[in-house]
């Protein structure tokens, strides 16, 4: 395993940092960190996804795409609403 910041030459798209804050496996395909909100950083997310695309033989997108968590949560809520019997759920939890 490669620790971030160890000065190693592993395939992680992360730049070295002065102290370890996570690990990757030897291939760089598995990433673990305790840094909360790491994937909220659009530039980091793009760089990581472009690296995964490169490994799959796909060209990098190289651009940061606008993303709205609220819009994605609304889409998820619509899927849930359309596919469950909310009245039955309310009865099960004692609200009806």
ROKOLMAR-750597 format. One record per residue: residue number from 1; z negated, y, x of N, C-alpha, C, CB in turn. Coordinates in nm, 3 decimals. Atoms other than C-alpha are relative to their C-alpha. Glycine has a CB too. Example, Ala and Ser with C-alpha at 12.3 -4.5 7.8 and 13.67 -1.06 7.14 Angstrom:
BEGIN
REC     n       nup    nnorth     neast      caup   canorth    caeast       cup    cnorth     ceast      cbup   cbnorth    cbeast
REC     1     0.000    -0.119     0.089    -0.780    -0.450     1.230     0.000     0.120     0.090    -0.125     0.003    -0.099
REC     2     0.006    -0.119    -0.082    -0.714    -0.106     1.367    -0.073     0.109    -0.077     0.142     0.046     0.041
This chain:
BEGIN
REC     n       nup    nnorth     neast      caup   canorth    caeast       cup    cnorth     ceast      cbup   cbnorth    cbeast
REC     1     0.000    -0.119     0.084     0.000     0.000     0.000     0.000     0.124     0.088    -0.122     0.001    -0.095
REC     2    -0.009    -0.127    -0.073     0.065     0.358     0.106    -0.084     0.102    -0.072     0.147     0.048     0.013
REC     3     0.080    -0.107     0.060    -0.191     0.630     0.045     0.077     0.130     0.013    -0.139     0.012     0.068
REC     4    -0.061    -0.131    -0.009    -0.054     0.971    -0.039    -0.075     0.077     0.107    -0.002     0.075    -0.138
REC     5     0.066    -0.083    -0.100    -0.125     1.201     0.250    -0.032    -0.073     0.127    -0.123     0.057    -0.056
REC     6     0.032     0.072    -0.122    -0.148     0.926     0.511     0.104     0.023     0.109    -0.013    -0.148    -0.029
REC     7    -0.103    -0.027    -0.099     0.159     1.061     0.688     0.100    -0.113     0.011    -0.062     0.026     0.134
REC     8    -0.089     0.114    -0.004     0.337     0.733     0.616     0.141     0.037    -0.040    -0.051    -0.109    -0.090
REC     9    -0.140    -0.027     0.033     0.707     0.704     0.562     0.044    -0.081    -0.121     0.090    -0.032     0.120
REC    10    -0.033     0.077     0.121     0.688     0.512     0.234     0.096     0.074    -0.089    -0.126    -0.032    -0.077
REC    11    -0.105    -0.057     0.083     0.948     0.573    -0.033    -0.048     0.092    -0.111     0.077    -0.108    -0.059
REC    12     0.050    -0.088     0.105     0.722     0.786    -0.252     0.067     0.135     0.007    -0.151     0.015     0.011
REC    13    -0.061    -0.133     0.000     0.889     1.111    -0.361    -0.102     0.111     0.019     0.075     0.023    -0.128
REC    14     0.104    -0.101    -0.017     0.557     1.289    -0.308    -0.003     0.049     0.143    -0.137    -0.055    -0.040
REC    15     0.018    -0.056    -0.134     0.513     1.521    -0.014    -0.139    -0.037     0.048     0.020     0.153     0.000
REC    16     0.134     0.030    -0.051     0.222     1.436     0.217    -0.097     0.113    -0.032     0.005    -0.023     0.152
REC    17     0.108    -0.095     0.027    -0.106     1.606     0.134    -0.111    -0.027     0.099    -0.051    -0.011    -0.147
REC    18     0.102     0.017    -0.103    -0.412     1.656     0.356    -0.104    -0.108    -0.028    -0.069     0.127     0.020
REC    19     0.097     0.106     0.029    -0.624     1.392     0.177     0.060    -0.099    -0.099    -0.131     0.060    -0.054
REC    20    -0.054     0.100     0.093    -0.554     1.066    -0.008    -0.037     0.033    -0.144    -0.050    -0.141     0.037
REC    21     0.029    -0.024     0.142    -0.525     1.113    -0.383     0.066    -0.103    -0.089     0.048     0.140    -0.039
REC    22    -0.061     0.106     0.078    -0.352     0.795    -0.492     0.064    -0.101     0.091     0.103     0.057    -0.098
REC    23    -0.068     0.102    -0.078    -0.147     0.498    -0.382     0.130    -0.040    -0.065    -0.090    -0.122     0.018
REC    24    -0.119     0.066     0.051     0.193     0.338    -0.415    -0.001    -0.141     0.057     0.132     0.078     0.040
REC    25    -0.016     0.131    -0.061     0.287    -0.023    -0.358     0.099     0.013     0.116     0.048    -0.106    -0.105
REC    26    -0.087    -0.006    -0.117     0.500    -0.113    -0.055     0.141     0.046    -0.034     0.006    -0.135     0.067
REC    27    -0.135    -0.039     0.040     0.824    -0.055    -0.251     0.004     0.142    -0.054     0.054    -0.095    -0.104
REC    28     0.003    -0.131     0.062     0.710     0.273    -0.402     0.028    -0.003    -0.149     0.098     0.090     0.067
REC    29    -0.030     0.013     0.143     0.780     0.137    -0.750    -0.124     0.012    -0.088     0.067    -0.131    -0.026
REC    30     0.125    -0.010     0.075     0.414     0.141    -0.854    -0.078     0.117     0.057    -0.083    -0.133     0.007
REC    31     0.068    -0.122    -0.042     0.228     0.470    -0.844    -0.132     0.009    -0.074     0.087     0.126    -0.025
REC    32     0.129    -0.019     0.064    -0.139     0.529    -0.912    -0.069     0.121     0.058    -0.089    -0.125     0.015
REC    33     0.073    -0.117    -0.046    -0.341     0.848    -0.894    -0.104     0.038    -0.104     0.097     0.118     0.028
REC    34     0.101    -0.048     0.093    -0.648     1.003    -1.047     0.027     0.145    -0.038    -0.140    -0.013     0.062
REC    35    -0.032    -0.140     0.030    -0.481     1.345    -1.068     0.040     0.016    -0.146     0.113     0.051     0.092
REC    36    -0.027    -0.022     0.141    -0.500     1.444    -1.433     0.111     0.103    -0.014    -0.127     0.046    -0.074
REC    37    -0.107    -0.094     0.028    -0.186     1.612    -1.563     0.114    -0.002     0.100    -0.056     0.136    -0.006
REC    38    -0.103     0.006    -0.102     0.034     1.506    -1.271     0.141     0.006    -0.061    -0.015    -0.128     0.082
REC    39    -0.133     0.005     0.059     0.328     1.435    -1.501     0.029     0.118    -0.091     0.017    -0.129    -0.078
REC    40    -0.025    -0.123     0.074     0.288     1.769    -1.678     0.082     0.097     0.085    -0.132     0.066    -0.044
REC    41    -0.076    -0.085    -0.092     0.451     1.928    -1.372     0.147    -0.040    -0.007    -0.055    -0.013     0.146
REC    42    -0.141     0.033     0.025     0.820     1.942    -1.466     0.078    -0.026     0.129     0.066     0.112    -0.078
REC    43    -0.073     0.020    -0.126     0.943     1.971    -1.106    -0.034    -0.135     0.062    -0.033     0.112     0.099
REC    44     0.040     0.131    -0.052     0.740     1.670    -0.992     0.063    -0.111    -0.082    -0.153    -0.015     0.000
REC    45    -0.054     0.102     0.089     0.849     1.469    -1.296     0.150    -0.019     0.025    -0.025     0.038    -0.148
REC    46    -0.144     0.010    -0.027     1.217     1.549    -1.229     0.026    -0.068     0.132     0.065     0.138    -0.001
REC    47    -0.020     0.060    -0.132     1.187     1.459    -0.862    -0.028    -0.151    -0.003    -0.091     0.068     0.104
REC    48     0.033     0.141     0.010     1.020     1.127    -0.944     0.107    -0.075    -0.078    -0.137    -0.017    -0.068
REC    49    -0.103     0.067     0.081     1.272     1.040    -1.216     0.134    -0.007     0.074     0.018     0.072    -0.133
REC    50    -0.123     0.004    -0.079     1.563     1.132    -0.989    -0.007    -0.107     0.108     0.026     0.136     0.064
REC    51     0.017     0.106    -0.099     1.420     0.900    -0.723     0.020    -0.136    -0.065    -0.139     0.008     0.066
REC    52    -0.019     0.127     0.071     1.404     0.617    -0.978     0.147    -0.020    -0.035    -0.086    -0.004    -0.128
REC    53    -0.143     0.009     0.029     1.763     0.695    -1.084     0.077    -0.040     0.125     0.053     0.135    -0.056
REC    54    -0.068     0.032    -0.126     1.874     0.684    -0.720    -0.014    -0.149     0.032    -0.057     0.086     0.115
REC    55     0.024     0.142    -0.028     1.716     0.339    -0.679     0.079    -0.092    -0.091    -0.147    -0.030    -0.014
REC    56    -0.080     0.079     0.095     1.907     0.216    -0.983     0.150     0.024     0.017    -0.041     0.033    -0.144
REC    57    -0.140    -0.028    -0.024     2.234     0.348    -0.842     0.058     0.107    -0.090     0.079    -0.124    -0.015
REC    58    -0.044    -0.107     0.089     2.249     0.640    -1.085    -0.010     0.133     0.073    -0.083     0.003    -0.130
REC    59     0.010    -0.131    -0.065     2.314     0.999    -0.980    -0.122     0.076    -0.050     0.127     0.082    -0.024
REC    60     0.114    -0.081     0.044     2.017     1.236    -0.989     0.046     0.106    -0.099    -0.071     0.065     0.120
REC    61    -0.032    -0.108     0.093     2.007     1.486    -1.274    -0.023     0.134     0.066    -0.083    -0.013    -0.128
REC    62     0.026    -0.118    -0.080     1.852     1.745    -1.045    -0.036     0.126    -0.076     0.115     0.027     0.079
REC    63     0.037    -0.119     0.075     1.761     1.982    -1.324    -0.122    -0.032    -0.085     0.118     0.051    -0.090
REC    64     0.120     0.017     0.082     1.438     2.030    -1.513     0.040     0.025    -0.145    -0.115     0.098     0.046
REC    65    -0.035    -0.009     0.142     1.483     1.967    -1.885    -0.119     0.056    -0.077     0.043    -0.138    -0.056
REC    66     0.107    -0.057     0.083     1.283     2.175    -2.132    -0.061    -0.111    -0.086     0.053     0.116    -0.090
REC    67     0.071     0.105     0.070     1.021     1.958    -2.298    -0.113     0.062    -0.079    -0.053    -0.108     0.098
REC    68     0.108    -0.050     0.084     0.787     2.028    -2.587    -0.083    -0.118    -0.048     0.055     0.082    -0.120
REC    69     0.087     0.108     0.046     0.491     1.795    -2.635    -0.018     0.007    -0.151    -0.137     0.007     0.069
REC    70     0.020    -0.014     0.145     0.437     1.936    -2.985     0.119    -0.056    -0.077    -0.021     0.147    -0.037
REC    71    -0.120     0.053     0.067     0.796     1.856    -3.084     0.002    -0.153     0.006     0.129     0.058     0.064
REC    72     0.002     0.146    -0.014     0.760     1.500    -2.948    -0.110    -0.062    -0.087    -0.022    -0.040     0.148
REC    73     0.106     0.049     0.088     0.427     1.453    -3.131     0.044     0.006    -0.146    -0.129     0.081     0.020
REC    74    -0.051    -0.011     0.137     0.593     1.575    -3.452     0.099    -0.112    -0.031     0.067     0.135    -0.023
REC    75    -0.095     0.110     0.020     0.873     1.319    -3.408    -0.074    -0.133    -0.014     0.101    -0.007     0.118
REC    76     0.079     0.122     0.010     0.618     1.043    -3.349    -0.072    -0.008    -0.134    -0.101    -0.007     0.115
REC    77     0.071    -0.003     0.129     0.417     1.149    -3.654     0.096    -0.033    -0.114    -0.065     0.138    -0.024
REC    78    -0.099     0.029     0.104     0.734     1.136    -3.867     0.034    -0.149    -0.004     0.127     0.083     0.022
REC    79    -0.029     0.144    -0.006     0.810     0.781    -3.749    -0.116    -0.078    -0.061     0.026    -0.046     0.147
REC    80     0.117     0.068     0.055     0.454     0.672    -3.830    -0.006     0.018    -0.151    -0.129     0.052     0.066
REC    81     0.002    -0.027     0.145     0.461     0.840    -4.172     0.104    -0.080    -0.075     0.021     0.149    -0.026
REC    82    -0.110     0.070     0.066     0.795     0.679    -4.255    -0.015    -0.152     0.001     0.130     0.036     0.066
REC    83     0.006     0.145    -0.018     0.682     0.330    -4.156    -0.134    -0.064    -0.033     0.035    -0.033     0.138
REC    84     0.125     0.062     0.044     0.327     0.280    -4.282    -0.034     0.048    -0.141    -0.116     0.034     0.099
REC    85     0.048    -0.035     0.135     0.165     0.285    -4.622    -0.128     0.080     0.019    -0.023    -0.129    -0.090
REC    86     0.117    -0.082    -0.028    -0.069     0.580    -4.570    -0.107    -0.015    -0.108     0.040     0.146     0.013
REC    87     0.100     0.019     0.107    -0.236     0.526    -4.910    -0.082    -0.125     0.027     0.069    -0.010    -0.138
REC    88     0.073     0.123    -0.033    -0.328     0.171    -4.803    -0.096     0.025     0.115     0.098    -0.115     0.036
REC    89     0.087    -0.031    -0.114    -0.469     0.303    -4.475    -0.120     0.081    -0.048     0.078     0.079     0.110
REC    90     0.111    -0.080     0.053    -0.675     0.565    -4.661    -0.099    -0.087    -0.077     0.054     0.112    -0.091
REC    91     0.090     0.090     0.074    -0.813     0.291    -4.890    -0.083    -0.086     0.096     0.080    -0.091    -0.096
REC    92     0.070     0.085    -0.097    -0.902     0.070    -4.591    -0.114     0.074     0.070     0.098    -0.053     0.105
REC    93     0.106    -0.074    -0.072    -1.104     0.348    -4.428    -0.091     0.076    -0.097     0.063     0.099     0.100
REC    94     0.092    -0.054     0.099    -1.271     0.450    -4.753     0.026     0.142    -0.042    -0.135    -0.009     0.051
REC    95    -0.032    -0.136     0.042    -1.094     0.778    -4.817     0.066     0.006    -0.139     0.092     0.066     0.102
REC    96    -0.059     0.006     0.134    -0.942     0.666    -5.149    -0.071    -0.106    -0.080     0.153    -0.029     0.005
